[in-house]
Amino acid sequence: MIVRLRWIALVGLLGFAGASVGYAQNPGDAHLNGLHLSGSIDDFTTPTFGSWKVGGVWSLDMTGGPNAAEFSAALTMERSDLYFGDNPNANAESLPVRNAHTHNISMVHGAATPIPGGFRVTGLAGETIITGNGGTAPFETNPPSSTLQIDITGGNLVSFSNIALTFGGAAVKHFGSNPIAGAVERVR
């Protein structure tokens, strides 16, 4: 009986010690440290920004500590069929008019904050790099002035299921200011 009471006391002490260690960090952000998410983007920009079809893959690493999120995406864009509905004189069969192109996006030192249903990562100008077909994006300034907000959200069955990219600064000229949506496909 005494051995059993000592065992219960030891387990309780270890449980208490483990619980207090968790609060040494910000309790709202502790579950994000070491998290790796990846998925796809599949959306359209608004007609006022040319009705572009946007698609590609992305990954987000929460490396721990403040301002330590790292994000990358490889996106393709081309004029969508919505564009040709609004511009009936444009040739939908013309590759130059479709204007297919790529964007590689990277962010370092992103800061994570909790939002309802998930978390948000924001990157400052100069910490977010956007290319156009492998070179400097034509809308970008020197030094880079684009910013990126990444919202990862979910629900009661899937904690992290949705991603929304919202561009700021010079990138708004190309992507618009509305969020571009996608899916979280993998969480490790």
C-alpha positions in Angstrom: 0.0 0.0 0.0 2.8 2.4 0.9 4.6 1.6 -2.4 1.5 2.3 -4.3 0.9 5.7 -2.6 4.6 6.6 -3.3 4.1 5.7 -6.9 0.9 7.8 -7.2 2.6 10.7 -5.5 5.6 10.4 -7.9 3.3 10.3 -10.9 1.4 13.3 -9.6 4.6 15.3 -9.0 5.9 14.5 -12.5 2.5 15.5 -14.0 2.6 18.8 -12.0 6.2 19.5 -13.0 5.4 18.8 -16.7 2.3 21.1 -16.6 4.3 24.0 -15.1 7.0 23.7 -17.8 4.4 24.2 -20.5 3.6 27.7 -19.2 7.2 28.8 -19.4 6.4 29.8 -23.0 3.3 31.6 -24.2 0.7 29.0 -23.7 -1.2 30.0 -26.8 1.8 29.5 -29.1 3.5 26.5 -27.5 1.6 24.0 -29.6 2.9 25.6 -32.8 6.6 25.1 -32.1 8.1 22.5 -34.4 4.9 22.3 -36.5 5.3 21.8 -40.2 2.3 22.3 -42.5 2.0 22.0 -46.3 -0.7 22.1 -48.9 -2.0 23.7 -52.1 -3.4 27.0 -53.3 -6.3 27.0 -55.7 -8.2 30.3 -56.2 -9.0 33.2 -58.4 -8.2 36.9 -58.0 -11.1 39.4 -58.2 -12.1 40.7 -61.6 -10.8 44.2 -60.7 -7.3 42.6 -60.6 -7.7 40.8 -64.0 -9.4 37.5 -62.9 -6.2 35.4 -62.6 -6.3 31.7 -61.8 -3.8 31.1 -59.0 -2.6 27.6 -58.0 0.4 25.9 -56.5 2.0 24.4 -53.4 3.2 25.9 -50.1 4.9 24.9 -46.9 5.1 26.6 -43.5 7.6 25.7 -40.7 7.1 26.9 -37.2 10.7 26.7 -36.0 10.0 27.9 -32.5 10.4 31.2 -30.7 9.1 34.7 -31.7 9.4 35.7 -35.3 10.6 32.3 -36.4 8.0 31.1 -39.0 9.3 30.3 -42.4 7.0 30.1 -45.4 7.5 29.2 -49.1 5.1 28.8 -52.0 5.5 28.0 -55.7 2.5 29.5 -57.6 1.4 29.6 -61.2 -1.0 32.3 -62.5 -2.8 32.8 -65.8 -5.8 34.7 -67.0 -8.9 32.8 -66.1 -12.0 32.2 -68.2 -13.7 34.9 -66.1 -11.3 37.5 -67.7 -12.5 36.5 -71.2 -16.2 36.9 -70.1 -15.5 40.5 -69.0 -13.3 41.1 -72.1 -15.1 39.4 -75.1 -12.7 40.9 -77.7 -9.7 39.1 -76.0 -8.6 35.9 -77.7 -8.9 33.1 -75.1 -6.8 30.8 -77.3 -3.8 33.1 -77.3 -1.0 32.1 -75.0 0.3 35.6 -74.7 -3.1 36.9 -73.7 -3.4 34.0 -71.1 -0.1 35.3 -69.8 0.9 32.2 -67.8 3.7 32.9 -65.3 5.1 31.8 -62.0 5.7 33.3 -58.6 8.0 31.9 -55.9 7.3 33.4 -52.5 9.4 33.1 -49.4 9.1 34.6 -45.9 11.6 34.4 -43.1 11.1 35.6 -39.5 7.3 35.5 -39.7 5.5 36.3 -36.5 2.7 34.0 -35.3 -0.3 35.2 -33.4 -3.5 33.4 -32.4 -6.8 34.2 -34.3 -10.2 32.7 -33.9 -10.0 29.1 -35.2 -6.3 29.1 -35.8 -3.3 31.3 -36.1 -1.9 34.1 -38.3 1.7 34.6 -39.5 2.8 38.0 -40.7 5.9 38.9 -42.6 7.4 42.4 -42.9 8.6 44.1 -46.1 12.1 42.8 -46.9 11.4 39.6 -45.1 8.9 38.5 -47.8 10.4 37.9 -51.3 8.2 37.4 -54.4 9.7 36.5 -57.8 8.1 36.7 -61.2 9.2 33.9 -63.6 12.4 33.5 -61.5 13.4 37.2 -61.5 12.4 40.2 -59.6 8.6 40.6 -59.8 7.7 43.5 -62.1 5.5 45.1 -59.3 8.2 44.9 -56.6 10.2 47.9 -55.5 13.8 48.1 -54.3 14.0 47.4 -51.4 11.1 45.0 -51.5 7.9 46.5 -50.0 5.5 43.6 -50.2 4.1 42.0 -47.1 2.3 38.8 -46.5 -0.4 37.6 -44.0 -1.0 33.9 -43.8 -4.1 32.7 -41.9 -4.3 29.0 -41.0 -7.7 28.0 -39.7 -9.8 24.9 -39.1 -12.7 23.5 -37.2 -13.6 21.1 -34.5 -12.9 18.0 -36.7 -9.7 19.2 -38.5 -7.7 21.8 -36.5 -5.8 23.2 -39.5 -7.6 22.8 -42.8 -7.6 26.2 -44.6 -5.0 28.7 -45.6 -5.5 32.2 -46.8 -2.8 34.4 -48.3 -3.3 38.2 -48.1 -0.7 40.4 -49.8 0.2 43.9 -48.8 2.5 46.6 -50.2 3.5 46.5 -53.8 2.1 42.9 -54.3 -1.4 44.2 -54.0 -1.0 45.7 -57.5 -0.8 42.1 -58.9 -2.6 39.8 -56.4 -5.2 42.2 -55.1 -6.0 42.7 -51.5 -8.5 39.9 -51.0 -7.3 36.6 -49.5 -6.2 33.9 -51.8 -7.5 30.5 -50.5 -6.1 27.0 -50.4 -6.0 23.9 -48.3 -3.8 22.4 -45.6 -3.0 18.9 -46.8 -0.4 17.8 -44.3 0.4 18.6 -40.7 3.5 17.1 -39.0 
